[in-house]
């Protein structure tokens, strides 16, 4: 019931459209109920009695029926078109809410989620919502109106025959309820299996270059076939169930017809009812069976739609563990002082990555983070913009606990250039503009020049309007890196985090970009993660992070003189060069 209430909530913006749709459904039901009454009138009072004004009565009745069917045409058209549009709008609202909520969830959620499965929730799981939103209330309303109306009129004509019809109807209802329960679990399995297929497709297509480079197309095809076969098996199971359900419903409806024909024939033989009433009864069986068919179809539709809605709510009810505290403040005139106080952190299900870290970074300092892989350098930097929440301790920016700062303000003050560059499937201009959407073309060009990207951009086919392809596939690694650096330049943040930002550049490009980064770093707090130790020798402070925590801090000269972990890493770096 809670889920149903939340589903009904999505009708609220479209109440006017909904009530108009229900009014048209009411008119539709009324017209269908009136038709057999008019037929009975013509048969018993006109065709059989043949009054003097018979032709006039036939024409008047025919004219009335024509007007009713014209009205029915417009009502049906409204229901079919605008009713479906209402359902589609509700589906779009749900998809918007889900996408917006996904944007709010932290990195930890995506660490444990598959992109293909999430896309399935956004698309496949909501496909049947539109049909349910439109046909659900309408089918129930029309069915109830027709059934109640038909039963009332049939009871008026013959109570005994009507009670027999109702007895068979009870059997149909029980039969439907039984299969309703069984179909719900099968449809849920269908959703899960198609999500697995989508995940496999997304994984294979995203990594298509790796697949082809290892000639592993056959392996990917086998993995896909496995998921595809599982989905087919659950579909086959659902179709077997549906086959039994629909054929059983059809059989019981046949029994209903048979009961009326046999029992009604006996009553006719006994002169308990007249021929006109018998014909009217048969017509009302059609009126009566139509809503039952609707309810049977609605049962399947309801299961499909609510199964998708349940999976939709599973994500919507996932609460972000990183959000603004009540009373969170915006950063003003950011200086860039950063303090780690006894900070510990571990990813879910893993051992501790950072253990009781204490570090003070003064505004404007250039801090380099070095150490072996797995030492927690990237994690250290990810905690500052609250991509993850610390387990113990706290992080301060300008003396304020970052948990007391609005996320938008905190992250708006931090610029990041990551090792794994992500470019959106748009133009070069769009990707640079992502750093500051309100920037002008002059600002974009200035940022590109600072990142040493302007010259190669102008050599592209359409310059800044060149499409980069999915994930920037049309550009080289160095070009993508420089565009991401230009994006950071455009943002112009007080705090800058460079996660091996020059790792994909050749020596000449690296030299030019390092000059630009040095210029950008002036007056800003800068944290640099680097494997190439030659690029951070001029850092104000080098922090050596290992699995044991902060092993060493100091300038390049101090650490080399100490002859510890940094000196060892540096000597290895020189050998590799």
C-alpha positions in Angstrom: 0.0 0.0 0.0 2.9 2.4 0.7 4.3 1.7 -2.8 0.8 2.3 -4.3 0.5 5.6 -2.4 3.9 6.7 -3.8 2.8 5.7 -7.2 -0.5 7.7 -6.9 1.6 10.7 -5.9 2.9 11.0 -9.4 -0.7 11.7 -10.7 -0.7 15.0 -8.7 0.7 17.4 -11.4 -1.8 16.0 -13.9 -5.0 15.9 -11.8 -7.0 17.9 -14.4 -6.0 15.5 -17.2 -6.7 12.5 -15.0 -10.2 13.6 -14.0 -11.0 14.4 -17.6 -9.8 11.0 -18.6 -12.0 9.4 -16.0 -15.0 11.4 -17.1 -14.5 10.2 -20.7 -14.2 6.7 -19.3 -17.5 7.2 -17.5 -19.2 8.4 -20.7 -17.8 5.4 -22.5 -19.1 2.9 -19.9 -22.5 4.5 -19.9 -22.9 4.3 -23.7 -21.9 0.7 -23.7 -24.5 0.0 -21.0 -27.2 1.9 -22.9 -26.8 0.0 -26.2 -28.4 -3.4 -25.0 -31.3 -1.4 -23.4 -32.1 0.3 -26.7 -31.8 -3.1 -28.5 -34.3 -4.6 -26.0 -36.6 -1.6 -26.5 -36.6 -2.0 -30.3 -37.1 -5.8 -30.1 -39.9 -5.9 -27.5 -41.7 -2.5 -28.1 -41.1 -1.8 -31.7 -40.2 -4.8 -33.8 -42.6 -7.2 -32.0 -45.6 -4.8 -31.4 -45.2 -2.8 -34.7 -46.8 0.4 -33.5 -48.2 2.9 -36.2 -45.2 5.2 -35.8 -42.7 2.3 -36.0 -40.5 3.9 -38.7 -40.3 7.2 -36.7 -39.3 5.3 -33.6 -36.6 3.3 -35.5 -35.2 6.5 -37.0 -35.2 8.3 -33.6 -33.5 5.4 -31.9 -31.0 5.0 -34.7 -30.3 8.8 -34.5 -29.8 8.6 -30.8 -27.4 5.7 -31.2 -25.4 7.6 -33.9 -25.1 10.6 -31.5 -23.9 8.3 -28.7 -21.3 6.7 -31.0 -20.0 10.0 -32.2 -19.6 11.0 -28.5 -18.0 7.7 -27.9 -15.5 8.3 -30.7 -14.3 11.6 -29.2 -14.1 10.1 -25.7 -12.2 7.1 -26.9 -9.8 9.4 -28.9 -9.1 11.5 -25.8 -8.5 8.4 -23.6 -6.2 6.8 -26.1 -4.1 10.0 -26.9 -4.1 12.2 -23.8 -4.4 9.3 -21.4 -1.2 7.8 -22.8 0.5 11.2 -22.8 -0.4 11.6 -19.1 1.2 8.1 -18.5 4.3 9.1 -20.5 4.7 12.3 -18.6 4.5 10.4 -15.3 7.1 8.0 -16.6 9.3 10.9 -17.6 8.9 12.4 -14.1 9.9 9.2 -12.5 13.0 8.9 -14.7 13.9 12.5 -13.9 13.6 11.8 -10.2 15.7 8.7 -10.5 18.4 10.4 -12.5 18.5 13.3 -10.1 18.8 11.0 -7.2 21.6 9.0 -8.8 23.5 12.3 -9.2 23.2 12.8 -5.4 24.6 9.3 -4.4 28.2 9.1 -3.3 31.1 7.4 -5.0 30.7 4.5 -2.6 27.3 3.7 -4.2 28.9 3.5 -7.6 31.8 1.5 -6.3 29.3 -1.3 -5.6 27.0 -0.8 -8.6 27.1 -1.7 -12.3 26.4 1.0 -14.8 24.5 -1.3 -17.1 22.1 -2.3 -14.3 21.5 1.3 -13.3 20.7 2.1 -17.0 18.2 -0.8 -16.9 16.5 0.8 -13.9 16.3 4.1 -15.8 14.9 2.6 -19.0 13.5 -0.9 -19.0 12.1 -0.9 -15.5 10.0 2.2 -16.3 8.7 1.3 -19.7 5.6 -0.4 -18.4 5.0 2.4 -15.8 3.5 4.6 -18.6 0.9 1.9 -19.6 0.0 1.2 -15.9 -0.3 4.9 -15.1 -2.7 5.4 -18.0 -4.6 2.1 -18.2 -4.6 1.2 -14.5 -7.2 3.6 -13.1 -9.1 3.8 -16.3 -9.4 0.0 -16.6 -10.5 -0.4 -13.0 -13.0 2.5 -13.2 -14.6 1.3 -16.5 -14.7 -2.3 -15.4 -16.4 -1.5 -12.1 -18.9 0.8 -13.8 -19.7 -1.8 -16.5 -19.9 -4.7 -14.1 -22.1 -2.9 -11.6 -24.3 -1.4 -14.3 -24.7 -4.7 -16.2 -25.4 -6.7 -13.0 -28.0 -4.2 -11.9 -29.9 -4.3 -15.2 -29.6 -8.1 -15.4 -30.9 -8.5 -11.9 -33.9 -6.4 -12.9 -34.5 -8.7 -15.9 -33.9 -12.1 -14.1 -32.4 -12.7 -10.7 -31.8 -16.5 -11.2 -29.8 -16.2 -14.4 -27.8 -13.3 -12.9 -26.8 -15.3 -9.8 -25.5 -18.1 -12.0 -23.4 -15.6 -13.9 -22.0 -14.1 -10.7 -21.2 -17.6 -9.4 -19.0 -18.3 -12.5 -17.5 -14.8 -12.1 -16.3 -15.6 -8.6 -14.4 -18.6 -9.9 -12.8 -16.3 -12.6 -11.8 -13.9 -9.8 -10.2 -16.6 -7.7 -8.4 -18.0 -10.7 -7.0 -14.6 -11.5 -5.9 -13.9 -7.9 -4.0 -17.2 -7.8 -2.1 -16.5 -11.0 -1.6 -12.9 -10.0 0.7 -14.0 -7.1 2.7 -16.4 -9.3 3.2 -13.9 -12.1 4.6 -11.3 -9.8 7.7 -13.3 -8.9 8.3 -14.3 -12.5 8.1 -10.7 -13.8 10.6 -9.7 -11.1 13.0 -12.4 -12.3 12.6 -11.0 -15.9 13.6 -7.6 -14.7 16.7 -8.9 -13.0 17.8 -11.0 -16.0 17.4 -8.2 -18.5 19.4 -5.9 -16.2 22.2 -8.5 -16.3 22.1 -8.6 -20.1 22.3 -4.8 -20.2 25.2 -4.8 -17.8 27.1 -7.3 -20.0 26.4 -5.3 -23.2 27.5 -2.1 -21.6 30.7 -3.7 -20.2 31.6 -5.3 -23.5 30.9 -2.3 -25.7 32.7 0.1 -23.3 35.8 -2.1 -23.4 35.5 -3.0 -27.1 39.1 -1.8 -27.8 40.5 -4.2 -25.2 38.3 -7.0 -26.5 39.6 -6.6 -30.0 43.2 -6.1 -29.0 43.2 -9.5 -27.3 41.0 -11.1 -30.0 38.5 -12.1 -27.3 35.3 -11.6 -29.2 34.4 -15.2 -28.7 34.7 -14.9 -24.9 32.5 -11.8 -24.8 30.0 -13.5 -27.1 29.9 -16.5 -24.7 29.4 -14.2 -21.7 26.6 -12.4 -23.5 25.0 -15.7 -24.6 25.0 -17.0 -21.0 23.1 -13.9 -19.7 20.9 -13.9 -22.8 20.0 -17.5 -22.3 19.1 -16.9 -18.6 16.8 -14.1 -19.7 15.2 -16.3 -22.4 14.6 -19.0 -19.8 12.7 -16.6 -17.5 10.8 -15.2 -20.4 9.8 -18.7 -21.4 8.7 -19.4 -17.8 6.6 -16.3 -17.8 5.0 -17.1 -21.2 4.1 -20.6 -20.0 2.5 -19.1 -17.0 0.7 -16.4 -19.1 -0.4 -19.1 -21.5 -2.1 -21.1 -18.7 -3.6 -17.9 -17.3 -5.1 -16.5 -20.5 -6.3 -19.9 -21.8 -7.8 -20.6 -18.4 -9.6 -17.2 -18.4 -10.9 -17.8 -21.9 -12.2 -21.3 -20.9 -14.0 -19.9 -17.9 -15.5 -17.1 -20.0 -16.7 -19.8 -22.4 -18.3 -21.6 -19.4 -20.1 -18.3 -18.6 -21.5 -18.1 -22.1 -22.5 -21.8 -22.0 -24.3 -21.3 -18.7 -26.3 -18.4 -20.1 -27.2 -20.2 -23.3 -28.2 -23.5 -21.6 -29.9 -22.1 -18.5 -31.4 -19.2 -20.5 -32.6 -21.7 -23.1 -34.3 -23.8 -20.4 -36.0 -20.7 -19.0 -37.1 -19.7 -22.5 -38.5 -23.2 -23.0 -40.4 -22.8 -19.7 -41.6 -19.4 -20.8 -39.9 -17.8 -17.7 -38.3 -15.2 -20.0 -39.1 -13.8 -23.4 -36.9 -13.8 -26.5 -36.1 -10.1 -26.2 -34.8 -10.5 -22.7 -32.8 -13.5 -23.8 -31.1 -11.6 -26.6 -30.5 -8.6 -24.2 -29.0 -11.0 -21.7 -26.5 -12.3 -24.3 -25.6 -8.7 -25.3 -25.0 -7.9 -21.6 -22.7 -11.0 -21.3 -20.5 -9.2 -23.8 -20.7 -6.0 -21.8 -20.0 -8.0 -18.7 -17.1 -10.0 -20.1 -15.3 -6.9 -21.6 -14.5 -5.5 -18.1 -13.5 -8.9 -16.9 -11.0 -9.1 -19.9 -9.8 -5.7 -18.9 -9.2 -6.7 -15.3 -7.4 -9.9 -16.5 -5.1 -7.8 -18.7 -4.8 -5.2 -16.0 -3.5 -8.0 -13.6 -0.5 -8.7 -15.9 0.0 -5.0 -16.6 -0.1 -4.2 -12.9 2.5 -6.9 -12.1 4.8 -5.6 -14.8 4.4 -2.0 -13.9 4.6 -2.4 -10.1 7.6 -4.7 -10.4 9.4 -2.0 -12.3 8.2 0.6 -9.8 9.5 -1.5 -6.9 13.0 -1.6 -8.5 12.7 2.1 -9.2 12.0 2.7 -5.5 14.9 0.5 -4.4 17.3 3.1 -5.7 15.1 6.1 -4.9 15.1 4.9 -1.3 18.9 4.6 -1.2 19.8 7.5 1.0 23.1 9.3 0.2 25.4 9.0 3.2 27.2 12.2 2.2 24.9 15.2 2.3 24.7 18.7 3.8 24.2 18.8 7.5 21.5 21.1 8.9 22.9 24.5 9.1 25.8 23.8 6.7 27.5 27.1 5.6 29.0 28.3 2.3 32.7 29.0 2.1 33.4 32.7 1.8 36.7 34.2 0.6 38.4 30.8 0.5 42.1 30.9 1.5 42.8 27.2 1.2 44.1 26.1 4.6 43.6 22.4 4.9 44.1 20.4 8.1 43.8 16.6 8.6 43.2 15.7 12.2 43.6 12.1 13.1 41.9 11.0 9.9 41.2 7.3 9.3 39.4 5.8 6.3 38.7 2.4 4.8 36.5 1.4 1.8 33.6 -0.9 2.5 34.8 -4.5 2.9 38.5 -3.6 2.8 41.3 -3.0 5.3 42.1 0.5 6.4 43.6 2.7 3.7 44.4 5.7 5.8 45.3 5.3 9.5 45.3 8.3 11.9 46.6 10.9 9.4 47.6 14.3 10.8 48.7 17.0 8.3 48.5 20.7 8.1 48.6 22.4 4.6 48.9 26.1 4.7 47.1 28.3 2.2 49.0 28.7 -1.1 51.3 25.8 -0.4 52.3 23.3 -3.1 52.1 19.9 -1.5 53.3 16.7 -3.4 52.0 13.3 -2.4 54.3 10.4 -3.3 54.6 6.8 -2.3 54.0 3.2 -3.6 50.7 2.2 -5.3 48.0 1.5 -2.8 49.4 3.9 -0.2 46.3 6.0 -0.2 47.4 9.1 -2.2 44.2 9.3 -4.4 42.0 8.4 -1.4 43.7 11.2 0.6 42.7 13.7 -2.1 39.2 12.3 -2.5 38.4 12.9 1.1 38.9 16.7 0.8 35.9 17.3 -1.5 33.9 14.6 0.5 33.7 12.1 -2.3 34.0 9.7 0.7 33.3 10.3 4.4 36.1 9.8 6.9 35.7 7.0 9.4 37.5 8.8 12.2 38.8 12.3 12.7 38.0 15.4 10.7 39.2 17.5 7.8 39.2 21.3 8.1 39.1 23.9 5.3 39.9 27.4 6.5 39.2 26.2 10.1 35.7 24.7 9.3 35.0 21.0 9.4 34.1 20.1 5.8 31.0 18.2 7.0 29.7 21.7 8.1 30.3 23.2 4.7 27.7 22.9 1.9 28.8 20.3 -0.6 28.2 22.6 -3.6 30.4 25.3 -1.9 33.1 22.9 -0.9 33.4 21.2 -4.3 33.0 24.5 -6.1 36.2 25.7 -4.4 38.2 22.7 -5.5 39.5 21.9 -9.0 40.6 18.4 -10.0 42.6 17.0 -12.9 42.6 13.3 -12.7 44.7 10.6 -14.2 41.8 8.9 -15.8 40.5 11.7 -18.0 36.8 11.7 -18.8 35.5 13.7 -21.7 31.8 13.9 -22.5 30.5 13.1 -25.9 30.3 16.6 -27.2 32.6 19.3 -28.6 36.0 20.4 -27.3 34.3 23.7 -26.3 31.6 21.8 -24.3 34.2 19.9 -22.4 36.2 22.9 -21.5 33.1 24.9 -20.6 32.2 22.2 -18.1 34.7 23.9 -15.7 32.5 27.0 -15.6 29.3 26.9 -17.7 28.9 30.7 -17.6 32.3 31.4 -19.2 32.6 33.3 -22.5 34.5 32.1 -25.6 37.3 34.4 -24.7 37.6 32.7 -21.3 37.6 29.3 -22.9 40.4 30.2 -25.3 42.4 31.8 -22.5 42.1 28.6 -20.4 43.1 26.4 -23.4 46.2 28.6 -24.0 47.2 28.3 -20.4 46.9 24.5 -20.7 48.9 24.5 -23.9 45.9 23.1 -25.8 44.9 26.0 -28.0 47.3 25.2 -30.8 46.3 21.6 -31.3 42.6 22.5 -30.9 42.9 25.0 -33.8 44.4 22.2 -35.9 41.3 20.0 -35.5 38.8 19.9 -38.3 36.3 22.2 -36.6 38.5 23.8 -34.0 36.7 24.2 -30.7 33.5 22.8 -32.3 35.1 19.5 -33.1 33.3 16.5 -31.6 35.5 14.4 -29.4 33.5 11.2 -29.5 32.6 8.9 -26.6 35.1 9.4 -23.8 37.1 11.6 -26.1 38.1 8.6 -28.3 39.0 10.9 -31.3 41.8 12.6 -29.3 45.1 11.3 -28.1 45.8 10.7 -24.4 47.9 13.9 -24.2 45.2 16.0 -25.9 42.5 14.7 -23.6 44.7 15.5 -20.6 45.3 19.0 -21.7 41.6 19.6 -22.3 40.9 18.4 -18.8 43.6 20.8 -17.5 42.0 23.6 -19.5 38.7 22.7 -17.8 40.5 23.2 -14.4 42.0 26.5 -15.5 38.6 27.8 -16.4 37.1 26.8 -13.0 39.9 28.9 -11.4 39.6 27.3 -8.0 41.3 28.3 -4.7 42.3 24.6 -4.1 43.8 22.5 -6.9 44.2 18.7 -6.9 46.3 17.2 -9.6 46.1 13.4 -9.6 49.0 12.5 -11.9 47.7 15.2 -14.2 50.7 15.0 -16.6 51.1 11.3 -16.7 49.8 10.9 -20.3 51.9 13.7 -21.8 55.1 13.4 -23.8 58.2 15.2 -22.4 57.8 18.4 -24.4 54.0 18.7 -23.6 54.7 17.9 -20.0 57.3 20.6 -19.8 54.9 23.2 -21.2 52.0 22.1 -19.1 54.2 22.1 -16.0 55.0 25.7 -16.7 51.2 26.5 -17.0 50.4 24.5 -13.8 53.1 26.4 -12.0 51.5 29.7 -13.0 48.1 28.4 -12.0 49.3 27.2 -8.6 50.4 30.7 -7.6 48.4 31.9 -4.7 46.5 28.6 -4.5 46.7 25.5 -2.3 47.9 22.7 -4.6 48.1 19.0 -4.0 50.0 17.0 -6.6 50.0 13.2 -6.9 52.9 12.2 -9.0 54.9 9.1 -10.0 57.4 11.1 -11.9 59.3 12.5 -9.0 61.2 14.9 -11.2 58.0 17.0 -11.6 57.6 17.7 -7.9 61.2 18.6 -6.8 60.2 22.2 -6.3 57.2 21.5 -4.1 57.0 23.4 -0.8 56.5 20.1 1.0 56.6 16.4 -0.1 54.5 14.0 1.8 55.4 10.3 1.6 52.3 8.1 2.0 52.6 4.4 2.5 50.4 1.6 4.0 51.7 2.7 7.4 50.5 6.3 7.0 52.7 9.4 6.6 56.3 8.1 6.5 58.1 11.3 5.8 57.5 15.0 5.1 59.9 17.6 3.9 61.4 19.3 0.8 63.1 17.3 -1.9 66.6 18.2 -0.5 65.6 17.3 3.1 64.2 13.9 2.1 67.1 13.1 -0.1 69.5 13.9 2.7 67.5 11.7 5.1 68.0 8.7 2.8 64.6 7.1 3.6 61.6 6.0 1.6 61.6 9.1 -0.7 65.3 8.7 -1.5 64.7 5.1 -2.4 61.8 6.0 -4.6 63.8 8.7 -6.3 66.7 6.4 -7.1 64.3 3.9 -8.7 62.8 6.7 -10.7 66.2 7.8 -12.0 67.1 4.2 -13.0 63.8 3.9 -15.0 64.6 7.1 -16.8 
